[in-house]
Amino acid sequence: MTRDYDEFLDHIELEQAWRFRLCANPVHSVKSDSGQRGKIYGHVTVDQQKQWLFARSEKNGFILTEDSFDVVESNIRKFNRGGKLVTLSEAIFEGLLTVTDSELFTSALRNGIGRAKAYGCGLITLVKP
């Protein structure tokens, strides 16, 4: 059984609080000596992973406080794709968020947050608090 997602998204409003779960690929790039974007590295500590999500929250239409969410699981996933080894740093976040921009937030719900969306990362699940 499926339901129309647009109906749910139409009811997202400013200052709504939601419990959330997000499996993400928190990464950063290290600039090369020439100043261009360099290699992508996964954040591996809980503090790095929390900072990664905290830094992306407002531009995705929601806010978090330092103690309103946590990393409940973290792992490194490796697999072959097209003969090449793919390594993903995954973190599962859970907590409470508050909507600050319903348009940006619904876009984040539709499109996901961060990288590795093709591998199941970036999707946010919501439930009422």
C-alpha positions in Angstrom: 0.0 0.0 0.0 1.3 3.4 -0.9 0.2 6.9 0.0 0.6 10.2 -1.8 3.7 11.9 -0.4 2.7 15.4 -1.6 -0.3 15.3 0.8 2.1 14.8 3.7 4.6 17.5 2.4 1.8 20.0 2.0 1.3 19.9 5.8 4.9 20.8 6.7 4.8 24.2 8.5 7.2 26.6 10.1 8.2 25.8 13.7 6.9 22.2 13.5 8.9 19.8 15.6 9.6 16.3 14.3 11.5 13.3 15.5 13.8 12.2 12.7 16.1 9.5 11.6 18.7 10.0 8.9 21.2 7.6 7.4 23.9 9.8 5.8 27.3 9.8 4.3 29.1 12.6 6.2 32.2 13.6 4.3 34.5 16.5 3.7 37.0 17.3 0.9 40.6 18.2 1.5 42.0 20.8 -0.9 44.9 19.8 -3.1 48.2 21.7 -3.1 46.9 23.6 -6.2 43.9 24.8 -4.2 41.3 22.8 -6.0 38.9 20.4 -4.3 40.8 17.3 -3.5 40.0 13.9 -2.2 36.8 13.1 -0.3 37.2 11.7 3.2 34.5 10.4 5.5 34.0 11.9 9.0 34.7 9.1 11.4 34.2 10.5 14.9 30.8 11.1 16.4 31.7 14.8 17.0 32.7 15.3 13.3 29.6 13.6 12.1 27.3 15.7 14.4 29.1 18.9 13.2 28.5 17.8 9.6 24.7 17.5 10.1 24.6 20.6 12.3 26.3 22.7 9.6 23.8 21.5 6.9 20.6 21.9 9.0 19.7 25.5 8.3 20.3 25.3 4.5 18.0 22.4 4.5 15.2 24.2 6.3 15.5 23.0 9.9 17.4 23.6 13.0 19.0 21.4 15.6 20.5 22.0 19.0 23.7 20.2 20.1 21.8 18.0 22.5 18.6 17.4 20.4 20.2 14.7 18.2 22.8 12.0 18.3 24.7 9.5 16.2 23.1 6.1 17.1 25.2 4.0 14.7 28.3 4.6 12.6 30.1 2.2 10.2 32.2 1.9 7.2 30.7 0.0 4.2 32.9 -1.3 1.4 31.7 -3.0 -1.8 32.7 -3.4 -5.4 31.0 -1.4 -8.2 32.1 -1.8 -11.7 35.4 -3.4 -10.6 36.3 -0.6 -8.2 36.1 -0.6 -4.5 33.6 1.9 -3.0 34.0 2.9 0.6 31.2 4.8 2.4 31.3 6.2 5.9 27.7 6.0 7.2 26.2 7.6 10.2 22.7 7.1 11.5 21.3 10.2 13.2 18.2 10.3 15.4 16.7 13.2 17.3 14.4 16.2 17.3 14.4 19.0 14.6 12.4 22.1 14.1 11.3 23.3 10.7 12.6 26.9 9.8 11.8 26.9 6.1 9.1 24.6 4.8 10.1 24.9 1.2 13.8 24.0 1.9 12.7 21.3 4.3 10.3 19.6 1.8 13.1 19.8 -0.8 15.4 18.0 1.6 12.8 15.4 2.2 12.3 14.8 -1.5 15.9 14.9 -2.5 17.9 13.8 0.5 20.9 15.4 2.3 24.5 14.9 1.4 26.3 12.4 -0.8 25.8 8.7 -1.6 22.0 9.0 -2.2 22.3 6.3 -4.9 23.5 3.9 -2.1 20.6 4.7 0.3 22.1 7.6 2.2 20.5 11.0 2.7 16.9 10.1 3.2 15.1 11.5 6.3 12.3 9.7 8.1 9.9 11.7 10.2 7.4 10.9 13.0 5.5 13.2 15.3 7.2 13.8 18.6 
